[in-house]
Every structure is written in C-alpha cells, then in structure tokens.
Amino acid sequence: MNNSYRISNDGTIFEIKEDGSIARLAKIDSHGHISTLSEKAISKNGRNGGYWFFIIMLTIAAIVLGVLYMNANDNYFRTCSALNEYKSKYEKATSAANSLHNEINTIKQERDYLSSLRNKVSDTYPLVITDIKIANVTYNGEIQTDYGNTLYESGTMYLRPRIEYTGLLSGYMTLKVKWYNPDGTIRRGTSSPTGFSQSESVNVYYGDNRTCTLSGWGKFHQRSLAEWNLSDRNMV
C-alpha cells in the first residue's frame, strides 16, 4: 500500500489513496482534540479520544511498516537474483577454465611424447629426405641442365644431387649415395665406400624445408688420373 496522510490548515486529516482519491478521516483542533466528521469530540485526554488517536497512529505505523517491508522484500529478491546470476557466471567461467587446463595438459603430454619420439628416431635417422633433384654440371660446377629438368645421356657430364630434407638433429653428418647402372648394379669408383658410390660429410640443420647440395658424380674419362687424385674424390 502506498496511501499517505495529510493535515490541512483547518486541522482536517485526509487520506490520499493509491488510486489518487482523497478521503477525509477526522479533525484535530488547536488544543489537540480529535473529532469525527460528525463533530463528535474525541478528547485527547478522554477514553474515546485516546482510543481513536491510538487507532490512527497504529494504522499509520502499520502502513509505514508495510511499505518498508515491501521495499525490503523487493530489494531482497533483486539481490538474490543478482547473486544467482553471478554464481551461474562464476560456475561457467570455472568450467571453461578447467576445460582449458585439461586441454593444455593434453597438449603438453602430446608435445612430450613427440619430443621423445623425435629423439628416438633421430638417433637412427638424423634427417628425413623429402625430395631429391639432380642437375647436370661441368667439371667446374657450372650448371648446364638445371635441377628438375630432363637429363639426356649424350650431354651428361657430372650429376650433382640437391637434397631437400627435414632435420631432426643439427651437426655434421656423413651421407652415402648409390648411383645405379642400367642393369641394377651400383656404380663405384676407386674411393667409393663399401656398398655405395660416394659419401660426403655435410652440415645438417634442424627444422623443415632444409637443403644441401652434394658433390657431383661424373665420367672418369673427362679428366686425367692426376686430376682425380688431387680434386674431389667423390666424383668418377
């Protein structure tokens, strides 16, 4: 209830109701006597006067307390609603944080496993060759037929491989190469390692999309024996 009470200049007590209507309740004179609208005196000190005065004051107090209770109750429910909303947000944030933490732990475990696997593989295979292209070069290393182009036997001088690889370790490694004859046998020279045509130490770098170029393999009759003994021993 939002009714309010007013006293006019002539001592009339009014009740202003919630719908805006006004009702006259009683009058109070300058001596404190309260009378009804029928002019029946309610003495301030008399039994009847004290009785009506107590009723009016009690009514006003009840109205005030009712308004305060309604406001407090409304504030209580609004506060509870806000607390429930924040609690729901907190629980969602906590759930998301826990899920993210689990994903991080899973990624760490996968990373550690891959690192361990890489170390095991790199002990045997320090690099993974992804592509090999061959160029036709002169004795001085000048390219006659570029890497990846068609090579013809009649114009072949020295075949120089270029290796593309993924390095699992870094450092100097010895690479061994096999060149095959048309009949499937391995071409070999006087300095060829057992079971291979040539070998060469190269600096391998860790990471993807790495390249290294080996020495060429060529025809022995294109240079003299003295040139062979003094120059690159990986060529024939």
Secondary structure, 3 states (H helix, E strand, C coil): CCCEEEECCCCEEEEECCCCCEEEEEEECCCCCEECCCCCEECCCCHHHHHHHHHHHHHHHHHHHHHHHHHHHHHHHHHHHHHHHHHHHHHHHHHHHHHHHHHHHHHHHHHHHHHHHHHHHHHHCCEEEEEEEEEEECCCCCEEECCCCCCCHHHCCEEEEEEEEEECCCEEEEEEECEECCCCCEECCCCCCCCCCEEEEEEECCEEEEEEECCCEECHHHCCHHHHHHCCCCCC
